[in-house]
Amino acid sequence: MSDLTIWHNPRCSKSREALALLEGTGLEIEVRRYLDAPPSAAEIAALLGKLGCAPRALMRTKERRYAELGLAEVDDPRALIQAMAEEPILIERPVIIRGDRAVIGRPPERARELLGGG
């Protein structure tokens, strides 16, 4: 089992920076290209619990698709989670997960929050 999981988009510079930071730790890292292997609504809901945040905090609210879907007007957390499951481009990146904790790696240095005391 991996020590860390990163939901990664290789086209994103912040995601690449976070992955490079993690690779320097010597820990085993599972890289999930979440655009190619989208998480389910249940996985996103579980991730939100680890992040300790509401669905909108995990969303790329400046993404064109967010506006196209009219998500700024949506108040139902389940609908926002489902939108991310159906349109993974809406998920902020990178997300780093270790055990029952997670961080959104913006800035990438936030990944260090998961490295101490595992």
DOMISE-110390 format. One record per residue (C-alpha): x negated, y negated, z negated; residue in three letters; residue number from 1. Coordinates in nm, 3 decimals, padded with zeros to 5 digits. Example, Ala and Ser with C-alpha at 12.3 -4.5 7.8 and 13.67 -1.06 7.14 Angstrom:
BEGIN
SITE     east    north       up  res    n
SITE  -01.230   00.450  -00.780  ALA    1
SITE  -01.367   00.106  -00.714  SER    2
This chain:
BEGIN
SITE     east    north       up  res    n
SITE   00.000   00.000   00.000  MET    1
SITE  -00.124  -00.348   00.084  SER    2
SITE  -00.223  -00.597  -00.184  ASP    3
SITE  -00.072  -00.885   00.013  LEU    4
SITE   00.172  -00.930   00.299  THR    5
SITE   00.174  -01.233   00.524  ILE    6
SITE   00.464  -01.319   00.753  TRP    7
SITE   00.247  -01.452   01.032  HIS    8
SITE   00.285  -01.634   01.361  ASN    9
SITE  -00.051  -01.627   01.543  PRO   10
SITE   00.050  -01.933   01.749  ARG   11
SITE   00.073  -02.146   01.432  CYS   12
SITE  -00.251  -02.310   01.313  SER   13
SITE  -00.136  -02.315   00.948  LYS   14
SITE  -00.055  -01.944   00.966  SER   15
SITE  -00.396  -01.869   01.119  ARG   16
SITE  -00.567  -02.075   00.847  GLU   17
SITE  -00.381  -01.892   00.570  ALA   18
SITE  -00.465  -01.554   00.721  LEU   19
SITE  -00.834  -01.649   00.746  ALA   20
SITE  -00.831  -01.756   00.380  LEU   21
SITE  -00.672  -01.425   00.278  LEU   22
SITE  -00.911  -01.218   00.488  GLU   23
SITE  -01.199  -01.365   00.290  GLY   24
SITE  -01.065  -01.219  -00.036  THR   25
SITE  -01.144  -00.854   00.030  GLY   26
SITE  -00.784  -00.760  -00.048  LEU   27
SITE  -00.585  -00.531   00.180  GLU   28
SITE  -00.349  -00.745   00.388  ILE   29
SITE  -00.042  -00.638   00.581  GLU   30
SITE   00.015  -00.879   00.867  VAL   31
SITE   00.378  -00.892   00.975  ARG   32
SITE   00.437  -01.078   01.297  ARG   33
SITE   00.785  -01.174   01.191  TYR   34
SITE   00.885  -01.306   01.535  LEU   35
SITE   00.814  -00.961   01.682  ASP   36
SITE   00.952  -00.767   01.382  ALA   37
SITE   01.222  -00.994   01.238  PRO   38
SITE   01.318  -00.944   00.875  PRO   39
SITE   01.671  -00.839   00.792  SER   40
SITE   01.907  -01.062   00.597  ALA   41
SITE   01.846  -00.838   00.294  ALA   42
SITE   01.468  -00.883   00.326  GLU   43
SITE   01.508  -01.260   00.351  ILE   44
SITE   01.736  -01.265   00.046  ALA   45
SITE   01.478  -01.063  -00.151  ALA   46
SITE   01.202  -01.296  -00.035  LEU   47
SITE   01.400  -01.599  -00.152  LEU   48
SITE   01.414  -01.438  -00.497  GLY   49
SITE   01.035  -01.402  -00.498  LYS   50
SITE   00.994  -01.759  -00.378  LEU   51
SITE   01.246  -01.888  -00.631  GLY   52
SITE   01.406  -02.118  -00.376  CYS   53
SITE   01.726  -02.175  -00.181  ALA   54
SITE   01.753  -02.062   00.182  PRO   55
SITE   01.706  -02.408   00.330  ARG   56
SITE   01.363  -02.439   00.162  ALA   57
SITE   01.248  -02.143   00.377  LEU   58
SITE   01.383  -02.296   00.698  MET   59
SITE   01.208  -02.498   00.965  ARG   60
SITE   01.462  -02.779   00.961  THR   61
SITE   01.282  -02.970   01.238  LYS   62
SITE   01.296  -02.671   01.471  GLU   63
SITE   01.507  -02.742   01.781  ARG   64
SITE   01.711  -02.425   01.725  ARG   65
SITE   01.810  -02.548   01.376  TYR   66
SITE   01.975  -02.853   01.534  ALA   67
SITE   02.128  -02.654   01.819  GLU   68
SITE   02.300  -02.424   01.569  LEU   69
SITE   02.425  -02.716   01.358  GLY   70
SITE   02.267  -02.569   01.046  LEU   71
SITE   02.230  -02.906   00.872  ALA   72
SITE   02.607  -02.895   00.812  GLU   73
SITE   02.609  -02.536   00.680  VAL   74
SITE   02.641  -02.502   00.302  ASP   75
SITE   02.686  -02.125   00.272  ASP   76
SITE   02.355  -01.966   00.164  PRO   77
SITE   02.455  -01.632   00.320  ARG   78
SITE   02.513  -01.802   00.656  ALA   79
SITE   02.170  -01.965   00.639  LEU   80
SITE   02.006  -01.633   00.555  ILE   81
SITE   02.189  -01.466   00.844  GLN   82
SITE   02.079  -01.744   01.079  ALA   83
SITE   01.715  -01.678   00.986  MET   84
SITE   01.762  -01.304   01.039  ALA   85
SITE   01.910  -01.365   01.384  GLU   86
SITE   01.672  -01.649   01.476  GLU   87
SITE   01.338  -01.580   01.301  PRO   88
SITE   01.186  -01.891   01.461  ILE   89
SITE   01.379  -02.074   01.187  LEU   90
SITE   01.163  -01.918   00.912  ILE   91
SITE   00.889  -02.141   00.777  GLU   92
SITE   00.542  -01.999   00.817  ARG   93
SITE   00.332  -01.852   00.687  PRO   94
SITE   00.486  -01.671   00.392  VAL   95
SITE   00.250  -01.480   00.165  ILE   96
SITE   00.386  -01.209  -00.065  ILE   97
SITE   00.214  -01.031  -00.351  ARG   98
SITE   00.423  -00.801  -00.567  GLY   99
SITE   00.722  -00.989  -00.704  ASP  100
SITE   00.585  -01.333  -00.613  ARG  101
SITE   00.560  -01.525  -00.288  ALA  102
SITE   00.460  -01.868  -00.156  VAL  103
SITE   00.513  -02.058   00.163  ILE  104
SITE   00.160  -02.126   00.284  GLY  105
SITE   00.197  -02.495   00.363  ARG  106
SITE  -00.066  -02.605   00.309  PRO  107
SITE  -00.252  -02.276   00.363  PRO  108
SITE  -00.438  -02.320   00.033  GLU  109
SITE  -00.111  -02.241  -00.146  ARG  110
SITE  -00.197  -01.875  -00.080  ALA  111
SITE  -00.451  -01.906  -00.363  ARG  112
SITE  -00.159  -01.926  -00.608  GLU  113
SITE  -00.113  -01.551  -00.557  LEU  114
SITE  -00.478  -01.454  -00.587  LEU  115
SITE  -00.542  -01.506  -00.957  GLY  116
SITE  -00.436  -01.230  -01.193  GLY  117
SITE  -00.241  -01.039  -00.925  GLY  118
